Amino acid sequence: MIKINIICIGNLKEKYLKDAQEEYLKRLTRYASIKLIEVNEAKILSFDNAALIEKTKENEAVNALKFVKKDDYLVLMDLHGKELSSEDLAKGFSNLVSTNTRDIDIVIGGTLGLGESLLKRSNYRICLSKLTFPHQITRIILLEQLYRIFKINNNESYHH
Amino acid sequence: MIKINIICIGNLKEKYLKDAQEEYLKRLTRYASIKLIEVNEAKILSFDNAALIEKTKENEAVNALKFVKKDDYLVLMDLHGKELSSEDLAKGFSNLVSTNTRDIDIVIGGTLGLGESLLKRSNYRICLSKLTFPHQITRIILLEQLYRIFKINNNESYHH
């Protein structure tokens, strides 16, 4: 079974997001072994100090990378990544898992975004939207897309 | 206060989505008078009959258009619409409300998408993402983006 580690910088506060996450994780158990890892997000008291922001973001990146093994295929959810249709994403995912036996790690950055060392280590970057979403909602969108991808790749109907 | 009617084809089933909707509608009361309208989504027993699908989609469109007044500015959430950043969306929205005193209607199609008469009547079409999202999640994303837009346009901090 495909192993996917979803590494999230920051956690979910709202119950409705936790419930949504739980629902999709449950649905996904049929298709993949998914491990969800939460890395602490730094508390930012001021967004005015750019150097401090960069340093904090990089600290978060280093903490996230502790969960990325040497041979893992690392995907980032990144506003500057590639935009794909769900069908193309499903196709790319299918190619990846058929040619690759490594674990797949997917990182969702926190409020600050993705630190430099994550960008450098990454194998692929996906842009969900030109719009900025809260990372908490990005997590739910990612889980739903993963579910959609497995449905597409298994020729199972999914009309929502 | 700006009047926005969000016209949704189909309803929310999951409690976590209803809770998310309620939360954002509550947050938005400070900025706009938002009315959420649900139009029945047709039950589709088979997706094989293209003519029937088109007819059903058009019926849904006609039902949605009953809530669109003659002078309303009609926005569609549409996979084939324009992709914008949150900042550009905020700017466009700000321009719209400063030059326009009409109500704004935003339609989210159902599982089948948007019927022809909705496309014809529309003033603007926005694409959230090249990815296909369930219309229920699109509704939450839209509410969050509206909230984000008001925060941006009021120079209020919003780091999520």
Interface residues (C-beta under 8 A of the other chain):
Chain A: E14 K15 Y16 L17 D19 A20 E23 I44 F47 E83 L84 S85 S86 L89 T111 L128 S129 K130 L131 T132 F133 P134 H135 Q136 I137 I140 I141 E144 Q145 R148 S157 H159 H160
Chain B: E14 K15 Y16 L17 D19 A20 E23 I44 F47 E83 L84 S85 S86 L89 T111 L128 S129 K130 L131 T132 F133 P134 H135 Q136 I137 I140 I141 E144 Q145 R148 S157 H159 H160
